[in-house]
Amino acid sequence: MDFGHHFDRSVVDLNFFRDWEARREARAARPDGRPRFVTLSREFGCQGQEIAAELMTRLLDRSPSSWTLVTRDMLEQMAASADCPSRMVEQVAEDRWSFADWFADALVPGYLQSSSSKVFERLKRLILNLADTGNVVFLEGGAQVVTARLDPRKFHGLHFRLVAPHAWRVHQVAEYKKIARDEAQIVVQDKSHRRDQFIRDFTGVSPDDPHLYHVIYNNARLSPAAIVDGIVATMQAEGLLNPEA
């Protein structure tokens, strides 16, 4: 599976930051000035990357305005800085608070918060700024939870979720990584727990909550193409692909 023309895991192209002001000014002149965005989250092992890549291809064909794909890896790289190196961001995004982090955050002022909390706040601000820019598709990264309470009078977002039975996801991981089924099962269990727990720890919300989403797709029952058909149709019906989008 080649997704290179949509996103690169090692190099993040930040050129879309340069036109934030132009996009905001153009949006303000429209009848509906709300920024549009989509979140696509998944249970680990579902075909999120393949579906996101196909979605971006469809959006380029159908939408009069460009859309930007922002992946979990890209968010982690963009959130990294001198005092918050990329390895720390990656580790916090994968792991839970330690007891030391919890103790520090509970007892000290904000400016002395744990590194874990600082990383999450940086990721959160980044997601909200990107959502405010508009025409963004978020692939994972907890964006569905971070943006869930944005005022619908000011933002126009749609949230989609990919789910599948555990056995199907184990098979997908085993095939993709070329590993034994037993090893794939460990990978799925570990990754699922770490990523979901990260969101729960910092937001108090479970990514499994169906009320977060406009549509949930069973990846084991529907092909990636059929899922993308559904996402595009919903975006069209909800006005995210009209001439003002």
Secondary structure in CASP SS format (residue, H / E / C, confidence):
PFRMAT SS
TARGET T0000
AUTHOR 0000-0000-0000
METHOD secondary structure of the structure
MODEL  1
M C 1.00
D C 1.00
F C 1.00
G C 1.00
H C 1.00
H C 1.00
F C 1.00
D C 1.00
R C 1.00
S C 1.00
V C 1.00
V C 1.00
D C 1.00
L C 1.00
N H 1.00
F H 1.00
F H 1.00
R H 1.00
D H 1.00
W H 1.00
E H 1.00
A H 1.00
R H 1.00
R H 1.00
E H 1.00
A H 1.00
R H 1.00
A H 1.00
A C 1.00
R C 1.00
P C 1.00
D C 1.00
G C 1.00
R C 1.00
P C 1.00
R E 1.00
F E 1.00
V E 1.00
T E 1.00
L E 1.00
S E 1.00
R E 1.00
E C 1.00
F C 1.00
G C 1.00
C C 1.00
Q C 1.00
G H 1.00
Q H 1.00
E H 1.00
I H 1.00
A H 1.00
A H 1.00
E H 1.00
L H 1.00
M H 1.00
T H 1.00
R H 1.00
L H 1.00
L H 1.00
D H 1.00
R H 1.00
S C 1.00
P C 1.00
S C 1.00
S C 1.00
W C 1.00
T E 1.00
L E 1.00
V E 1.00
T E 1.00
R H 1.00
D H 1.00
M H 1.00
L H 1.00
E H 1.00
Q H 1.00
M H 1.00
A H 1.00
A C 1.00
S E 1.00
A C 1.00
D C 1.00
C E 1.00
P C 1.00
S H 1.00
R H 1.00
M H 1.00
V H 1.00
E H 1.00
Q H 1.00
V H 1.00
A H 1.00
E H 1.00
D C 1.00
R C 1.00
W C 1.00
S C 1.00
F H 1.00
A H 1.00
D H 1.00
W H 1.00
F H 1.00
A H 1.00
D H 1.00
A H 1.00
L H 1.00
V C 1.00
P C 1.00
G H 1.00
Y H 1.00
L H 1.00
Q C 1.00
S C 1.00
S H 1.00
S H 1.00
S H 1.00
K H 1.00
V H 1.00
F H 1.00
E H 1.00
R H 1.00
L H 1.00
K H 1.00
R H 1.00
L H 1.00
I H 1.00
L H 1.00
N H 1.00
L H 1.00
A H 1.00
D H 1.00
T H 1.00
G C 1.00
N C 1.00
V E 1.00
V E 1.00
F E 1.00
L E 1.00
E C 1.00
G C 1.00
G C 1.00
A H 1.00
Q H 1.00
V H 1.00
V H 1.00
T C 1.00
A C 1.00
R C 1.00
L C 1.00
D C 1.00
P C 1.00
R C 1.00
K C 1.00
F C 1.00
H E 1.00
G E 1.00
L E 1.00
H E 1.00
F E 1.00
R E 1.00
L E 1.00
V E 1.00
A C 1.00
P C 1.00
H H 1.00
A H 1.00
W H 1.00
R H 1.00
V H 1.00
H H 1.00
Q H 1.00
V H 1.00
A H 1.00
E H 1.00
Y H 1.00
K H 1.00
K C 1.00
I C 1.00
A C 1.00
R H 1.00
D H 1.00
E H 1.00
A H 1.00
Q H 1.00
I H 1.00
V H 1.00
V H 1.00
Q H 1.00
D H 1.00
K H 1.00
S H 1.00
H H 1.00
R H 1.00
R H 1.00
D H 1.00
Q H 1.00
F H 1.00
I H 1.00
R H 1.00
D H 1.00
F H 1.00
T H 1.00
G C 1.00
V C 1.00
S C 1.00
P C 1.00
D C 1.00
D C 1.00
P H 1.00
H H 1.00
L H 1.00
Y C 1.00
H C 1.00
V E 1.00
I E 1.00
Y E 1.00
N E 1.00
N C 1.00
A C 1.00
R C 1.00
L C 1.00
S C 1.00
P H 1.00
A H 1.00
A H 1.00
I H 1.00
V H 1.00
D H 1.00
G H 1.00
I H 1.00
V H 1.00
A H 1.00
T H 1.00
M H 1.00
Q H 1.00
A H 1.00
E C 1.00
G C 1.00
L C 1.00
L C 1.00
N C 1.00
P C 1.00
E C 1.00
A C 1.00
END
